[in-house]
Amino acid sequence: MRHLILSLTLMSGLIAADHDYNMDVDVLAFGISHHFQNTDNYKFKEFNPGLGLALWGNFNERDATVINSIGVVLAEYNNSYNSRSVVKAMCGKLQVGKTENIHCGLIYGLGNVSGYDETEEGSLSPIGAVSVGYKWVNLDMTYTPRMPSKSLVTSAAVAVWLRFNVYKF
């Protein structure tokens, strides 16, 4: 948590120092998932409610057709094993299309997702998502491949969540 607060502070200071930069605040509403290896012996939980917050520093003007951003994400949701997961991530975002119209993009980065038996606190893993949106609402989707595990039943999965842009400054 200290690292996340430090990252937010540094990023906001860097962005505020130059008037060409601007910032967005997004609220994340998790979601649903679909698992490809559900069996009669084990059913993954496919309703995964949760909330998150993302702070993005944009490196282009707001009316640009392509927007590059860097940001931090902090979120919490109920995972497919019916336990709590916490996401702490540093991400990049590439958006194509003007925000006031239909737009699409990629979200990529490194983060820690806790709440799984074999996820060590502090370990980093890649994060990626595709996004399509209109004005202030985005539908984000990610794919997770099946991971080997000694203690968990695993499955490849697709997860979907909504991202609402709630504030620009």
N, C-alpha and C positions, 0 to 999 in steps of 0.2 A: 504494500500500500504506500509506503514511503517513496518508492521509486515512481509510482504512478503520480503522486502529488508533485514530486520534483519535476517529472516530465511535463506535467500540465503547466507548472509555474515557468519553466524555461521556455516552453513553446509559446505561451501567451506573451512573455516578455520579448521574444524574438519577433513575433508578429506585430506587436504593438509598436516596435521600434521603427517600422517602415510602413508608410501609409499605403503602399501598393498591396499589402496583404490584408486579408479579412478572415473572419472566423465564423464557423457555423456550429451550432449545437444540435445534435440529433438525439431523439429518444428511440430506443429499440424495443419492440414488442415481439417477444418470441412466442410461440410458434408451434409449428407442426414439423414432423419428420416422417420419412418413410424408410423402412428397413427392408432390404432385399433378401435377408436370410431368416425371416420369421419361420418358426417351426411349431409343431404341436407341443414340443417340450418347453419352448421358451418364446414368449411374446414380448417384444420390446414395446415400451410405452411410446406412443407416437403423438401424444399431445404433450408438449413441453413448454408450459407457460413460464414467462419470466420477463424481466425488464432490464434495460441497460441505458447507458449514456455514452455518447461519443462527442468529442471536441475535435473539430477539424480546423487546421490552418490552411487556407487556400492561397496558392501561389500565383493566381491569375486574377484578373478583374472579374467581377460577378457576371458580366454579360458576355464573357468569352464562350466560344463554342466548345473548347476543351479545357477542363478545369483539373489541375493537379493539386492534390491536398495531402497533408500528413496529419495524423491524428492519434489520439489515444482513446481506447474503448475500455469501459468497465461495465460488466453485465453479470447477471445472476439468473439462472433458469433451472427448472427441474429437468434432469436428463432422462434418457431412455431407460436407465436402470432404476428410476424412481428415487434418485437422490439429488441433492443440490450441487450444481456446478457453478463455478465462478470463472469468468473470463477476464483476463487483464492482458491487453494487447497494445502494441504500437503498430499502426497500419498506414499504408498509403492508399489513396483513392484516385482513380482516373475516371472522370465523367466526360462523356461525349454528348453534346446536345445542350441547348440552353435550358437552365433550370426552370424557367417559366413554361416550357413545353415538355414534350416527351423526351426523355434522356435515358442513357444506359451507361454502365460503367463496370469497373473492376475494383474490388477491394482486396488488398494483399498485405501480408505482414507476418510478424512473429508475435506469439503470445503464449500464455499459460492458461490451460483450461483444467481446473481442478474438479474433483468429484468422481473420478474414476479410480478404481483400486490401484492401477499401475501408473497413474500420473503422479510424478513426484512434484512436490511444491517447488517452484523455481525452475522447472525444466521448460524449455521453449520448444514450440512446434510451429510449423508453417500454418498460416491461416489464409484462406482465399474464398472469395464469393463473387458472383456476378449479380448485377443490379439492373433493374429497369424501373423508371419512375415517371411521374407526372407532377409538376409543380413541387409541392412540399412532401409528397409521400413516395416511398420507394419500396419495392418488393425485392428482397435480397435472398439469394439461394446459394447453398454450398453443398459440395459432395465430399463425403468422408469414406475412404476405402476401408475394406475390412482389415483390421489390425490383428496380428497374432497376440494371443494372451494366454497366460498360464492359468488365470483364475476366473476369467469372464467369458461368457458366450458373446461373440462379436458378430457384427454385420456391417456390410457397406450400407451407407445411408445418405439420403438427401434431406436437408433441413431448410425450412423457409421461415423468414421473419419479416416484419414490417419495420421500416426506418422512417421516422417522421422528423423533418427539419422544423424545429420549433423556434429557433432564434438565430438571427444573423447580426453580427457586429463587426 
